[in-house]
Structures are given as structure tokens and as C-alpha cells.
């Protein structure tokens, strides 16, 4: 996972975030994996709506699929 500094995070476009309020940046496979666990936990605690969790999960899995294809895996 590439280091995401505060400066670089501020410069990211809105489409690179999966959660509400520019939360859960999904810029690479490492960040996609890192977003799944806390989002699941927040959902179980009731801090995240079902639709927001689904968006995070779908965006993370999409990034993981794209990354695995670029390495020739299925």
C-alpha cells in the first residue's frame, strides 16, 4: 500500500473515495483491502448505513478485481 499523505489525500478527486465525507480512500489494492474491515465493523456497530457499506464494498472489490487482472490473475 502506497503511503497516502494528508497533502496527497486532499488533492484526490471525490471519485477516489468510497465512503461518505471523503472517507475510505480507494486508490490502490492495499487501500481497498484496508477499507473493508473498518467499514464492516462500522456497519455492525450501526455507524454506517447499509447503502454506504455496499458502496464501499463494491468499490473495494472492483479495485481488487482490476488489480488482479493487471497481474494476470483471475
HTML snippet that shows the backbone in 3Dmol.js (N, CA, C, O; Angstrom):
<script src="https://3Dmol.org/build/3Dmol-min.js"></script>
<div id="view" style="width:600px;height:400px;position:relative"></div>
<script>
const pdb = `
ATOM      1  N   UNK A   1       0.846  -1.160   0.000  1.00  0.00           N
ATOM      2  CA  UNK A   1       0.000   0.000   0.000  1.00  0.00           C
ATOM      3  C   UNK A   1       0.897   1.231   0.000  1.00  0.00           C
ATOM      4  O   UNK A   1       1.796   1.369   0.830  1.00  0.00           O
ATOM      5  N   UNK A   2       0.636   2.105  -0.935  1.00  0.00           N
ATOM      6  CA  UNK A   2       1.410   3.342  -1.036  1.00  0.00           C
ATOM      7  C   UNK A   2       1.020   4.294   0.086  1.00  0.00           C
ATOM      8  O   UNK A   2      -0.147   4.370   0.469  1.00  0.00           O
ATOM      9  N   UNK A   3       1.987   5.006   0.600  1.00  0.00           N
ATOM     10  CA  UNK A   3       1.727   5.963   1.670  1.00  0.00           C
ATOM     11  C   UNK A   3       0.884   7.103   1.113  1.00  0.00           C
ATOM     12  O   UNK A   3       1.199   7.679   0.071  1.00  0.00           O
ATOM     13  N   UNK A   4      -0.176   7.412   1.818  1.00  0.00           N
ATOM     14  CA  UNK A   4      -1.068   8.479   1.410  1.00  0.00           C
ATOM     15  C   UNK A   4      -0.940   9.616   2.421  1.00  0.00           C
ATOM     16  O   UNK A   4      -1.494   9.554   3.519  1.00  0.00           O
ATOM     17  N   UNK A   5      -0.211  10.643   2.037  1.00  0.00           N
ATOM     18  CA  UNK A   5      -0.006  11.782   2.928  1.00  0.00           C
ATOM     19  C   UNK A   5      -1.259  12.651   2.958  1.00  0.00           C
ATOM     20  O   UNK A   5      -2.119  12.540   2.084  1.00  0.00           O
ATOM     21  N   UNK A   6      -1.356  13.496   3.944  1.00  0.00           N
ATOM     22  CA  UNK A   6      -2.502  14.404   4.057  1.00  0.00           C
ATOM     23  C   UNK A   6      -2.596  15.315   2.838  1.00  0.00           C
ATOM     24  O   UNK A   6      -3.689  15.582   2.339  1.00  0.00           O
ATOM     25  N   UNK A   7      -1.471  15.781   2.369  1.00  0.00           N
ATOM     26  CA  UNK A   7      -1.445  16.661   1.201  1.00  0.00           C
ATOM     27  C   UNK A   7      -1.970  15.936  -0.040  1.00  0.00           C
ATOM     28  O   UNK A   7      -2.787  16.470  -0.790  1.00  0.00           O
ATOM     29  N   UNK A   8      -1.491  14.724  -0.236  1.00  0.00           N
ATOM     30  CA  UNK A   8      -1.920  13.943  -1.403  1.00  0.00           C
ATOM     31  C   UNK A   8      -3.400  13.562  -1.282  1.00  0.00           C
ATOM     32  O   UNK A   8      -4.123  13.552  -2.279  1.00  0.00           O
ATOM     33  N   UNK A   9      -3.847  13.249  -0.069  1.00  0.00           N
ATOM     34  CA  UNK A   9      -5.250  12.885   0.147  1.00  0.00           C
ATOM     35  C   UNK A   9      -6.173  14.051  -0.204  1.00  0.00           C
ATOM     36  O   UNK A   9      -7.218  13.852  -0.824  1.00  0.00           O
ATOM     37  N   UNK A  10      -5.788  15.267   0.190  1.00  0.00           N
ATOM     38  CA  UNK A  10      -6.601  16.451  -0.117  1.00  0.00           C
ATOM     39  C   UNK A  10      -6.725  16.677  -1.619  1.00  0.00           C
ATOM     40  O   UNK A  10      -7.734  17.204  -2.088  1.00  0.00           O
ATOM     41  N   UNK A  11      -5.716  16.286  -2.367  1.00  0.00           N
ATOM     42  CA  UNK A  11      -5.711  16.505  -3.822  1.00  0.00           C
ATOM     43  C   UNK A  11      -6.488  15.439  -4.597  1.00  0.00           C
ATOM     44  O   UNK A  11      -6.761  15.613  -5.784  1.00  0.00           O
ATOM     45  N   UNK A  12      -6.845  14.339  -3.930  1.00  0.00           N
ATOM     46  CA  UNK A  12      -7.568  13.269  -4.617  1.00  0.00           C
ATOM     47  C   UNK A  12      -8.969  13.724  -5.002  1.00  0.00           C
ATOM     48  O   UNK A  12      -9.623  14.438  -4.242  1.00  0.00           O
ATOM     49  N   UNK A  13      -9.433  13.310  -6.187  1.00  0.00           N
ATOM     50  CA  UNK A  13     -10.805  13.653  -6.581  1.00  0.00           C
ATOM     51  C   UNK A  13     -11.817  12.850  -5.769  1.00  0.00           C
ATOM     52  O   UNK A  13     -11.488  11.804  -5.209  1.00  0.00           O
ATOM     53  N   UNK A  14     -13.022  13.337  -5.713  1.00  0.00           N
ATOM     54  CA  UNK A  14     -14.078  12.717  -4.918  1.00  0.00           C
ATOM     55  C   UNK A  14     -14.308  11.255  -5.327  1.00  0.00           C
ATOM     56  O   UNK A  14     -14.646  10.422  -4.486  1.00  0.00           O
ATOM     57  N   UNK A  15     -14.126  10.951  -6.599  1.00  0.00           N
ATOM     58  CA  UNK A  15     -14.385   9.590  -7.094  1.00  0.00           C
ATOM     59  C   UNK A  15     -13.430   8.543  -6.502  1.00  0.00           C
ATOM     60  O   UNK A  15     -13.710   7.346  -6.570  1.00  0.00           O
ATOM     61  N   UNK A  16     -12.312   8.981  -5.926  1.00  0.00           N
ATOM     62  CA  UNK A  16     -11.354   8.045  -5.330  1.00  0.00           C
ATOM     63  C   UNK A  16     -11.715   7.653  -3.901  1.00  0.00           C
ATOM     64  O   UNK A  16     -10.995   6.876  -3.274  1.00  0.00           O
ATOM     65  N   UNK A  17     -12.811   8.178  -3.385  1.00  0.00           N
ATOM     66  CA  UNK A  17     -13.267   7.844  -2.042  1.00  0.00           C
ATOM     67  C   UNK A  17     -14.540   7.015  -2.138  1.00  0.00           C
ATOM     68  O   UNK A  17     -15.398   7.280  -2.980  1.00  0.00           O
ATOM     69  N   UNK A  18     -14.660   6.015  -1.278  1.00  0.00           N
ATOM     70  CA  UNK A  18     -15.832   5.138  -1.314  1.00  0.00           C
ATOM     71  C   UNK A  18     -16.863   5.495  -0.262  1.00  0.00           C
ATOM     72  O   UNK A  18     -18.047   5.215  -0.447  1.00  0.00           O
ATOM     73  N   UNK A  19     -16.448   6.099   0.828  1.00  0.00           N
ATOM     74  CA  UNK A  19     -17.359   6.365   1.931  1.00  0.00           C
ATOM     75  C   UNK A  19     -17.882   7.789   1.947  1.00  0.00           C
ATOM     76  O   UNK A  19     -17.467   8.626   1.146  1.00  0.00           O
ATOM     77  N   UNK A  20     -18.793   8.052   2.861  1.00  0.00           N
ATOM     78  CA  UNK A  20     -19.345   9.401   2.985  1.00  0.00           C
ATOM     79  C   UNK A  20     -18.312  10.368   3.547  1.00  0.00           C
ATOM     80  O   UNK A  20     -17.470   9.984   4.360  1.00  0.00           O
ATOM     81  N   UNK A  21     -18.378  11.615   3.116  1.00  0.00           N
ATOM     82  CA  UNK A  21     -17.475  12.626   3.650  1.00  0.00           C
ATOM     83  C   UNK A  21     -16.012  12.398   3.321  1.00  0.00           C
ATOM     84  O   UNK A  21     -15.142  12.652   4.154  1.00  0.00           O
ATOM     85  N   UNK A  22     -15.734  11.925   2.126  1.00  0.00           N
ATOM     86  CA  UNK A  22     -14.349  11.655   1.683  1.00  0.00           C
ATOM     87  C   UNK A  22     -13.638  10.670   2.609  1.00  0.00           C
ATOM     88  O   UNK A  22     -12.452  10.825   2.900  1.00  0.00           O
ATOM     89  N   UNK A  23     -14.361   9.673   3.061  1.00  0.00           N
ATOM     90  CA  UNK A  23     -13.754   8.625   3.882  1.00  0.00           C
ATOM     91  C   UNK A  23     -13.477   7.401   3.018  1.00  0.00           C
ATOM     92  O   UNK A  23     -14.039   7.261   1.932  1.00  0.00           O
ATOM     93  N   UNK A  24     -12.636   6.542   3.490  1.00  0.00           N
ATOM     94  CA  UNK A  24     -12.254   5.304   2.818  1.00  0.00           C
ATOM     95  C   UNK A  24     -11.685   5.561   1.417  1.00  0.00           C
ATOM     96  O   UNK A  24     -12.348   5.267   0.421  1.00  0.00           O
ATOM     97  N   UNK A  25     -10.475   6.100   1.332  1.00  0.00           N
ATOM     98  CA  UNK A  25      -9.866   6.298   0.017  1.00  0.00           C
ATOM     99  C   UNK A  25      -9.529   4.943  -0.610  1.00  0.00           C
ATOM    100  O   UNK A  25      -8.956   4.070   0.042  1.00  0.00           O
ATOM    101  N   UNK A  26      -9.886   4.786  -1.859  1.00  0.00           N
ATOM    102  CA  UNK A  26      -9.623   3.541  -2.592  1.00  0.00           C
ATOM    103  C   UNK A  26      -8.741   3.917  -3.781  1.00  0.00           C
ATOM    104  O   UNK A  26      -9.233   4.083  -4.897  1.00  0.00           O
ATOM    105  N   UNK A  27      -7.448   4.050  -3.540  1.00  0.00           N
ATOM    106  CA  UNK A  27      -6.529   4.460  -4.597  1.00  0.00           C
ATOM    107  C   UNK A  27      -5.707   3.306  -5.150  1.00  0.00           C
ATOM    108  O   UNK A  27      -5.162   3.405  -6.249  1.00  0.00           O
ATOM    109  N   UNK A  28      -5.612   2.218  -4.402  1.00  0.00           N
ATOM    110  CA  UNK A  28      -4.874   1.043  -4.849  1.00  0.00           C
ATOM    111  C   UNK A  28      -5.402  -0.180  -4.098  1.00  0.00           C
ATOM    112  O   UNK A  28      -6.293  -0.061  -3.256  1.00  0.00           O
ATOM    113  N   UNK A  29      -4.854  -1.348  -4.403  1.00  0.00           N
ATOM    114  CA  UNK A  29      -5.337  -2.592  -3.788  1.00  0.00           C
ATOM    115  C   UNK A  29      -5.143  -2.596  -2.276  1.00  0.00           C
ATOM    116  O   UNK A  29      -5.996  -3.108  -1.552  1.00  0.00           O
ATOM    117  N   UNK A  30      -4.063  -2.050  -1.796  1.00  0.00           N
ATOM    118  CA  UNK A  30      -3.811  -2.012  -0.363  1.00  0.00           C
ATOM    119  C   UNK A  30      -4.856  -1.193   0.381  1.00  0.00           C
ATOM    120  O   UNK A  30      -5.338  -1.596   1.440  1.00  0.00           O
ATOM    121  N   UNK A  31      -5.200  -0.039  -0.184  1.00  0.00           N
ATOM    122  CA  UNK A  31      -6.226   0.790   0.440  1.00  0.00           C
ATOM    123  C   UNK A  31      -7.606   0.140   0.323  1.00  0.00           C
ATOM    124  O   UNK A  31      -8.451   0.304   1.203  1.00  0.00           O
ATOM    125  N   UNK A  32      -7.827  -0.593  -0.760  1.00  0.00           N
ATOM    126  CA  UNK A  32      -9.112  -1.298  -0.917  1.00  0.00           C
ATOM    127  C   UNK A  32      -9.268  -2.359   0.176  1.00  0.00           C
ATOM    128  O   UNK A  32     -10.323  -2.463   0.802  1.00  0.00           O
ATOM    129  N   UNK A  33      -8.223  -3.134   0.397  1.00  0.00           N
ATOM    130  CA  UNK A  33      -8.271  -4.152   1.453  1.00  0.00           C
ATOM    131  C   UNK A  33      -8.418  -3.500   2.820  1.00  0.00           C
ATOM    132  O   UNK A  33      -9.161  -3.987   3.673  1.00  0.00           O
ATOM    133  N   UNK A  34      -7.708  -2.398   3.023  1.00  0.00           N
ATOM    134  CA  UNK A  34      -7.746  -1.717   4.312  1.00  0.00           C
ATOM    135  C   UNK A  34      -9.103  -1.082   4.592  1.00  0.00           C
ATOM    136  O   UNK A  34      -9.434  -0.856   5.756  1.00  0.00           O
ATOM    137  N   UNK A  35      -9.879  -0.794   3.593  1.00  0.00           N
ATOM    138  CA  UNK A  35     -11.196  -0.169   3.779  1.00  0.00           C
ATOM    139  C   UNK A  35     -12.258  -1.181   4.203  1.00  0.00           C
ATOM    140  O   UNK A  35     -13.218  -0.816   4.881  1.00  0.00           O
ATOM    141  N   UNK A  36     -12.100  -2.433   3.817  1.00  0.00           N
ATOM    142  CA  UNK A  36     -13.149  -3.425   4.060  1.00  0.00           C
ATOM    143  C   UNK A  36     -13.376  -3.726   5.538  1.00  0.00           C
ATOM    144  O   UNK A  36     -14.525  -3.756   5.980  1.00  0.00           O
ATOM    145  N   UNK A  37     -12.343  -3.943   6.293  1.00  0.00           N
ATOM    146  CA  UNK A  37     -12.501  -4.322   7.714  1.00  0.00           C
ATOM    147  C   UNK A  37     -13.133  -3.216   8.554  1.00  0.00           C
ATOM    148  O   UNK A  37     -14.114  -3.482   9.248  1.00  0.00           O
ATOM    149  N   UNK A  38     -12.616  -1.986   8.522  1.00  0.00           N
ATOM    150  CA  UNK A  38     -13.255  -0.957   9.349  1.00  0.00           C
ATOM    151  C   UNK A  38     -14.666  -0.608   8.886  1.00  0.00           C
ATOM    152  O   UNK A  38     -15.511  -0.248   9.705  1.00  0.00           O
ATOM    153  N   UNK A  39     -14.928  -0.710   7.596  1.00  0.00           N
ATOM    154  CA  UNK A  39     -16.279  -0.436   7.103  1.00  0.00           C
ATOM    155  C   UNK A  39     -17.244  -1.499   7.614  1.00  0.00           C
ATOM    156  O   UNK A  39     -18.367  -1.181   8.007  1.00  0.00           O
ATOM    157  N   UNK A  40     -16.819  -2.743   7.613  1.00  0.00           N
ATOM    158  CA  UNK A  40     -17.646  -3.834   8.128  1.00  0.00           C
ATOM    159  C   UNK A  40     -17.920  -3.633   9.618  1.00  0.00           C
ATOM    160  O   UNK A  40     -19.043  -3.822  10.086  1.00  0.00           O
ATOM    161  N   UNK A  41     -16.890  -3.251  10.345  1.00  0.00           N
ATOM    162  CA  UNK A  41     -17.034  -3.023  11.774  1.00  0.00           C
ATOM    163  C   UNK A  41     -17.989  -1.847  12.047  1.00  0.00           C
ATOM    164  O   UNK A  41     -18.846  -1.929  12.926  1.00  0.00           O
ATOM    165  N   UNK A  42     -17.833  -0.770  11.293  1.00  0.00           N
ATOM    166  CA  UNK A  42     -18.704   0.403  11.462  1.00  0.00           C
ATOM    167  C   UNK A  42     -20.147   0.042  11.139  1.00  0.00           C
ATOM    168  O   UNK A  42     -21.072   0.540  11.780  1.00  0.00           O
ATOM    169  N   UNK A  43     -20.342  -0.820  10.149  1.00  0.00           N
ATOM    170  CA  UNK A  43     -21.695  -1.259   9.787  1.00  0.00           C
ATOM    171  C   UNK A  43     -22.322  -2.068  10.927  1.00  0.00           C
ATOM    172  O   UNK A  43     -23.488  -1.869  11.269  1.00  0.00           O
ATOM    173  N   UNK A  44     -21.548  -2.972  11.505  1.00  0.00           N
ATOM    174  CA  UNK A  44     -22.055  -3.806  12.600  1.00  0.00           C
ATOM    175  C   UNK A  44     -22.406  -2.971  13.828  1.00  0.00           C
ATOM    176  O   UNK A  44     -23.338  -3.304  14.561  1.00  0.00           O
ATOM    177  N   UNK A  45     -21.666  -1.891  14.055  1.00  0.00           N
ATOM    178  CA  UNK A  45     -21.935  -1.018  15.192  1.00  0.00           C
ATOM    179  C   UNK A  45     -23.088  -0.049  14.918  1.00  0.00           C
ATOM    180  O   UNK A  45     -23.574   0.619  15.830  1.00  0.00           O
ATOM    181  N   UNK A  46     -23.518   0.022  13.667  1.00  0.00           N
ATOM    182  CA  UNK A  46     -24.605   0.912  13.307  1.00  0.00           C
ATOM    183  C   UNK A  46     -24.168   2.322  12.956  1.00  0.00           C
ATOM    184  O   UNK A  46     -24.998   3.229  12.877  1.00  0.00           O
ATOM    185  N   UNK A  47     -22.878   2.515  12.744  1.00  0.00           N
ATOM    186  CA  UNK A  47     -22.353   3.837  12.406  1.00  0.00           C
ATOM    187  C   UNK A  47     -22.344   4.096  10.904  1.00  0.00           C
ATOM    188  O   UNK A  47     -22.033   5.201  10.462  1.00  0.00           O
ATOM    189  N   UNK A  48     -22.685   3.082  10.127  1.00  0.00           N
ATOM    190  CA  UNK A  48     -22.636   3.183   8.672  1.00  0.00           C
ATOM    191  C   UNK A  48     -23.901   2.544   8.114  1.00  0.00           C
ATOM    192  O   UNK A  48     -24.272   1.443   8.522  1.00  0.00           O
ATOM    193  N   UNK A  49     -24.557   3.215   7.195  1.00  0.00           N
ATOM    194  CA  UNK A  49     -25.788   2.673   6.616  1.00  0.00           C
ATOM    195  C   UNK A  49     -25.471   1.493   5.696  1.00  0.00           C
ATOM    196  O   UNK A  49     -24.336   1.310   5.258  1.00  0.00           O
ATOM    197  N   UNK A  50     -26.483   0.718   5.424  1.00  0.00           N
ATOM    198  CA  UNK A  50     -26.315  -0.444   4.543  1.00  0.00           C
ATOM    199  C   UNK A  50     -25.904   0.000   3.146  1.00  0.00           C
ATOM    200  O   UNK A  50     -25.077  -0.652   2.509  1.00  0.00           O
ATOM    201  N   UNK A  51     -26.467   1.090   2.669  1.00  0.00           N
ATOM    202  CA  UNK A  51     -26.132   1.559   1.316  1.00  0.00           C
ATOM    203  C   UNK A  51     -24.697   2.087   1.254  1.00  0.00           C
ATOM    204  O   UNK A  51     -24.002   1.860   0.264  1.00  0.00           O
ATOM    205  N   UNK A  52     -24.249   2.784   2.293  1.00  0.00           N
ATOM    206  CA  UNK A  52     -22.873   3.280   2.323  1.00  0.00           C
ATOM    207  C   UNK A  52     -21.894   2.112   2.396  1.00  0.00           C
ATOM    208  O   UNK A  52     -20.855   2.128   1.737  1.00  0.00           O
ATOM    209  N   UNK A  53     -22.224   1.100   3.197  1.00  0.00           N
ATOM    210  CA  UNK A  53     -21.357  -0.075   3.290  1.00  0.00           C
ATOM    211  C   UNK A  53     -21.293  -0.806   1.946  1.00  0.00           C
ATOM    212  O   UNK A  53     -20.222  -1.245   1.526  1.00  0.00           O
ATOM    213  N   UNK A  54     -22.432  -0.934   1.280  1.00  0.00           N
ATOM    214  CA  UNK A  54     -22.460  -1.612  -0.021  1.00  0.00           C
ATOM    215  C   UNK A  54     -21.600  -0.865  -1.036  1.00  0.00           C
ATOM    216  O   UNK A  54     -20.905  -1.487  -1.839  1.00  0.00           O
ATOM    217  N   UNK A  55     -21.645   0.457  -1.004  1.00  0.00           N
ATOM    218  CA  UNK A  55     -20.836   1.258  -1.927  1.00  0.00           C
ATOM    219  C   UNK A  55     -19.344   1.034  -1.676  1.00  0.00           C
ATOM    220  O   UNK A  55     -18.572   0.850  -2.617  1.00  0.00           O
ATOM    221  N   UNK A  56     -18.946   1.051  -0.412  1.00  0.00           N
ATOM    222  CA  UNK A  56     -17.541   0.831  -0.051  1.00  0.00           C
ATOM    223  C   UNK A  56     -17.095  -0.560  -0.488  1.00  0.00           C
ATOM    224  O   UNK A  56     -16.038  -0.727  -1.097  1.00  0.00           O
ATOM    225  N   UNK A  57     -17.915  -1.546  -0.169  1.00  0.00           N
ATOM    226  CA  UNK A  57     -17.594  -2.934  -0.508  1.00  0.00           C
ATOM    227  C   UNK A  57     -17.476  -3.116  -2.020  1.00  0.00           C
ATOM    228  O   UNK A  57     -16.528  -3.740  -2.497  1.00  0.00           O
ATOM    229  N   UNK A  58     -18.428  -2.579  -2.773  1.00  0.00           N
ATOM    230  CA  UNK A  58     -18.404  -2.725  -4.228  1.00  0.00           C
ATOM    231  C   UNK A  58     -17.199  -2.026  -4.849  1.00  0.00           C
ATOM    232  O   UNK A  58     -16.546  -2.573  -5.738  1.00  0.00           O
ATOM    233  N   UNK A  59     -16.913  -0.835  -4.384  1.00  0.00           N
ATOM    234  CA  UNK A  59     -15.777  -0.087  -4.933  1.00  0.00           C
ATOM    235  C   UNK A  59     -14.451  -0.777  -4.599  1.00  0.00           C
ATOM    236  O   UNK A  59     -13.548  -0.828  -5.435  1.00  0.00           O
ATOM    237  N   UNK A  60     -14.335  -1.305  -3.383  1.00  0.00           N
ATOM    238  CA  UNK A  60     -13.110  -2.005  -2.986  1.00  0.00           C
ATOM    239  C   UNK A  60     -12.929  -3.279  -3.815  1.00  0.00           C
ATOM    240  O   UNK A  60     -11.831  -3.556  -4.298  1.00  0.00           O
ATOM    241  N   UNK A  61     -13.996  -4.045  -3.977  1.00  0.00           N
ATOM    242  CA  UNK A  61     -13.895  -5.276  -4.762  1.00  0.00           C
ATOM    243  C   UNK A  61     -13.602  -4.980  -6.229  1.00  0.00           C
ATOM    244  O   UNK A  61     -12.880  -5.736  -6.879  1.00  0.00           O
ATOM    245  N   UNK A  62     -14.148  -3.901  -6.750  1.00  0.00           N
ATOM    246  CA  UNK A  62     -13.859  -3.516  -8.138  1.00  0.00           C
ATOM    247  C   UNK A  62     -12.372  -3.213  -8.303  1.00  0.00           C
ATOM    248  O   UNK A  62     -11.752  -3.642  -9.276  1.00  0.00           O
ATOM    249  N   UNK A  63     -11.800  -2.472  -7.347  1.00  0.00           N
ATOM    250  CA  UNK A  63     -10.373  -2.155  -7.399  1.00  0.00           C
ATOM    251  C   UNK A  63      -9.530  -3.424  -7.295  1.00  0.00           C
ATOM    252  O   UNK A  63      -8.527  -3.564  -7.996  1.00  0.00           O
ATOM    253  N   UNK A  64      -9.931  -4.341  -6.428  1.00  0.00           N
ATOM    254  CA  UNK A  64      -9.184  -5.590  -6.261  1.00  0.00           C
ATOM    255  C   UNK A  64      -9.243  -6.435  -7.526  1.00  0.00           C
ATOM    256  O   UNK A  64      -8.250  -7.062  -7.895  1.00  0.00           O
ATOM    257  N   UNK A  65     -10.385  -6.461  -8.188  1.00  0.00           N
ATOM    258  CA  UNK A  65     -10.501  -7.204  -9.455  1.00  0.00           C
ATOM    259  C   UNK A  65      -9.617  -6.586 -10.524  1.00  0.00           C
ATOM    260  O   UNK A  65      -8.937  -7.307 -11.254  1.00  0.00           O
ATOM    261  N   UNK A  66      -9.614  -5.271 -10.628  1.00  0.00           N
ATOM    262  CA  UNK A  66      -8.783  -4.590 -11.618  1.00  0.00           C
ATOM    263  C   UNK A  66      -7.312  -4.849 -11.370  1.00  0.00           C
ATOM    264  O   UNK A  66      -6.547  -5.069 -12.309  1.00  0.00           O
ATOM    265  N   UNK A  67      -6.916  -4.824 -10.113  1.00  0.00           N
ATOM    266  CA  UNK A  67      -5.520  -5.042  -9.755  1.00  0.00           C
ATOM    267  C   UNK A  67      -5.093  -6.468 -10.062  1.00  0.00           C
ATOM    268  O   UNK A  67      -3.995  -6.693 -10.572  1.00  0.00           O
ATOM    269  N   UNK A  68      -5.955  -7.434  -9.755  1.00  0.00           N
ATOM    270  CA  UNK A  68      -5.583  -8.826 -10.005  1.00  0.00           C
ATOM    271  C   UNK A  68      -5.484  -9.101 -11.504  1.00  0.00           C
ATOM    272  O   UNK A  68      -4.659  -9.910 -11.927  1.00  0.00           O
ATOM    273  N   UNK A  69      -6.303  -8.448 -12.300  1.00  0.00           N
ATOM    274  CA  UNK A  69      -6.220  -8.627 -13.754  1.00  0.00           C
ATOM    275  C   UNK A  69      -4.934  -8.065 -14.318  1.00  0.00           C
ATOM    276  O   UNK A  69      -4.366  -8.622 -15.257  1.00  0.00           O
ATOM    277  N   UNK A  70      -4.469  -6.956 -13.743  1.00  0.00           N
ATOM    278  CA  UNK A  70      -3.252  -6.344 -14.243  1.00  0.00           C
ATOM    279  C   UNK A  70      -2.023  -7.214 -13.968  1.00  0.00           C
ATOM    280  O   UNK A  70      -0.993  -7.067 -14.626  1.00  0.00           O
ATOM    281  N   UNK A  71      -2.139  -8.123 -12.987  1.00  0.00           N
ATOM    282  CA  UNK A  71      -1.055  -9.051 -12.691  1.00  0.00           C
ATOM    283  C   UNK A  71      -1.245 -10.393 -13.362  1.00  0.00           C
ATOM    284  O   UNK A  71      -0.450 -11.307 -13.146  1.00  0.00           O
ATOM    285  N   UNK A  72      -2.290 -10.531 -14.178  1.00  0.00           N
ATOM    286  CA  UNK A  72      -2.521 -11.761 -14.914  1.00  0.00           C
ATOM    287  C   UNK A  72      -3.212 -12.841 -14.130  1.00  0.00           C
ATOM    288  O   UNK A  72      -3.235 -13.994 -14.561  1.00  0.00           O
ATOM    289  N   UNK A  73      -3.787 -12.499 -12.971  1.00  0.00           N
ATOM    290  CA  UNK A  73      -4.533 -13.483 -12.167  1.00  0.00           C
ATOM    291  C   UNK A  73      -6.008 -13.344 -12.453  1.00  0.00           C
ATOM    292  O   UNK A  73      -6.465 -12.336 -12.992  1.00  0.00           O
ATOM    293  N   UNK A  74      -6.736 -14.361 -12.089  1.00  0.00           N
ATOM    294  CA  UNK A  74      -8.201 -14.332 -12.225  1.00  0.00           C
ATOM    295  C   UNK A  74      -8.848 -14.452 -10.896  1.00  0.00           C
ATOM    296  O   UNK A  74     -10.076 -14.448 -10.804  1.00  0.00           O
TER     297      UNK A  74
END
`;
const viewer = $3Dmol.createViewer("view");
viewer.addModel(pdb, "pdb");
viewer.setStyle({}, {cartoon: {color: "spectrum"}});
viewer.zoomTo();
viewer.render();
</script>
